[in-house]
Amino acid sequence: MAQVRTWKGIEVPPSVCDALEAPWRGQQKPSLAGPQTSLIMKFWLDEAVLVRQATIVPTEQVSSEMTREKNATSVLKLKADESVVRGPYKYNAINPTRLVKPILQSEKIGAETKADLCRKLNNKEANEWLKAHEERSAVSESPQGVAEVAAAKELKTPAGQAADERDQSLSDRVVQRLSTAQCQAIMYAVAVFFFVCRIPFATIEHWAFVVAMIRALCPLHS
């Protein structure tokens, strides 16, 4: 009679049981315990899932019918939001680099936590996210940005104010669209201001004008 062990009430070969009890089913390639990959994997919950036999076989045939590669799989759930699920993955099939994007997309993970992860990973996807985050931070921390955030917050409900604390760019905020006539009036007033005060037209390229002031006036038309 083939040797078997019990895992959650199910008789399985010892090698399959060992895989089901090991983190990430004992994956070796790529390693999930390295200094870079462990930074990613700590965001995920690991759940072992046994792929059952298609047909019932006698106990003496269990060892030959079930293997770690075929029957021991991993399902990963984001710790911050368990509705985000990846898998099931077979043995050695977890690709940690593909688990970075769901982390960065999650609204339940703070921007600074994401930024800290990206600084440590230092790969293309992480660097692109970090660059965009730092650009948004530079705008929001400027005097114009601070004033804009404060004004927008006053108009929000408590739930909306809580949502604004998450990572959100200026262009993503919900604003009221101005009419064409209103936009033309603003453009005329800005043009008069430039002419009367003899302000160089090159000033319009400055971030404080293009990003902060114009978007504060009408983000959807900037």
N, C-alpha and C positions, 0 to 999 in steps of 0.2 A: 504494500500500500504506500502510495506517495506521501511524503511528509506535507503537512499543511499546518497553517496557523490561522487564528481567527482574528479578523479585522472588522469591527462593528457588526459582529454576529455573522460574518460571512467567512467561509473557509477559503483561504487563498494560499498559494505557494509561499514559502518563506521569503524569497526574493521580491515578490510583489508586495508582501506585507512590509518589508523593510523600506521599499520605495514609498509606500503610502504614508509611512510614519516619518520619513526624512523630509527636511525642508525642501520645497520645490522638487519633490520626488528624487532627490539626490542628484540633481543636474550638475554636470561637470563641464560641459562645453556648450555655450560659453559659461564661465564661472559666474555665479551670482553673489559670491561672497568677497569679490575683489573691492579695492578702495573706491573705484568709480561706480561699479554696479550696485554696491551695497547702499550707496546714497539714494539710488532710484528705488531699490526694492523695499526700503524702509517705509515707503509711502503705501505699500500694498499688503493686503492680507492674503495669506496663502491657504488655499483649501484643497485638500486631497479628494479626488473623485475617482471611484473605481468604475471602470467600464465593464459592465457585466457580460457574461457569455451570451451569445445569441441563442444557444440551446443549452439545456441542462445536461451536464456530463457526469459520469460516475466520479466519486471522490478520487479513485486511483488514477484518473486521467487529468486531474486538475493541474498538476505540475507541467504537463506537456501542452495543455490548452491555454494557460494564462501566463503572460510574461509582463515584466516591468514595462517594456517598450509598447506593448499593445493595450495593456489594461490599467496602468497607473497614470492618471492625468492630473493636471493642476488647473485650478480656477483661481484667478486673481481678482480681488475687489479693492477698490481705492478706499483707504482707511477713512478719509475725510468724507466720502460719499459712496456708500456701498452699492448704490444703484449703478455705479460705473464698474462694469465687469469686463474682464478680458479672459479669453480661453474658451473651452478647455485646451490646454497644451499637453502634448505628449512628452515623453522623456527627452530631455535635451532640446526642446523646441521653444523655450522661452527666450525671446529676443529683448533684452532690457532696453535697448535704444528706442524701441517702439512703445515703451511704456512712459516715456518722457512727455510726449504730447498731451495725453489725457491729464497729466498732472498740471501742466501749464494752462490747459483749457478749463480746469475746474474752478468754479466761482466760490467754492468752499475752502479753498486754500489761499492764504493771504499772499499778497504781492511780495512782501519781504521774504517770506519763506521760499517762494519761487525764485526770487533773485539770488538768494543764498545758494540754492541748488544749482542754478545756472552758472554762477561764478566758480563753483567747484567742479562742474562737469567740463566746461570749456570746450564744447563741441559746436558745430554749426547751428543746430536748432536752438541750443541754449544761448549762444552768443547773439543770435538774431532777436530772441525774446528779450534778452537783457538790454540790448541796444534800444529797442522800442520802449521798454520800461523806463530807462534812464531819460529818454527824450520826454516822455510824459511827465516824469517827476520834475524835470527842469522847468517845464511850463507851469505845473501846478504849484511849485514852490516860489515862483516869481511873484512880485507884488500884484501883478494883474491876475495871475492864476489864483492866488489866495482870495482876492476880492471876488472873482467870478465864482469860485466854489462856495464861498459864504453866501453870495446872493442866490445861487441856485439851491442851496440847502434850505434856505428860508421858505422856499416855495414848495418843498417836498413834504410829503406825509412822513410820519415816523418810519414806516416801512421803507419808503423811498430813500430816506436819509441813511438808513442802515445799508441799503444796497449800494449807495454811492461810496461807501467806505471800502467797498471791494475794488479790485483793479479794474478801472474803467476809464477809457480815453475821453477827451472832450467831444469828439465827433460822435460818440455813442450815447451821449446824454439826450434825453427827450426834451425838445424845445419846441416852441411855437413857431411855425413857418411864417415869415413876413410876406406881405403882399408885394407885387412888383412895384407899385407906387411907393411903398415904404422903403424898399431897397434903393430906388432911384433917389429918394429924398436923402437917404444916408450918404449915398455916393456923391451927391451934389454938395452936401455939407462938408464932407471930407475934402473934396476938391477945392472948395472955397478956403478951407483952413490951410491947405498946402500953399495956395497962391498968396493969400493975405500975409501969412507968416513967413513966406519965402523959405519954405522947408524943401530941401533937395528931394527930388523924386526917388533917389536911390534909397531913401529911408523906408520905402514900402517893402524892401527886402529884409528889413530887420525883423527878427522873430517877435519882438515885443509888439510890433504893429500887425504883422501878418497873422501870427498865431494867437496872441493874447487878445488884442483889441478887436480885430475884425471878427474873430470867432465868438467873442463875447457879444458883439452886436448882433450877429446872425450866423451861427455855426453852419446851418444848412446851405448857406449861400457863399461860404468862404472857401 
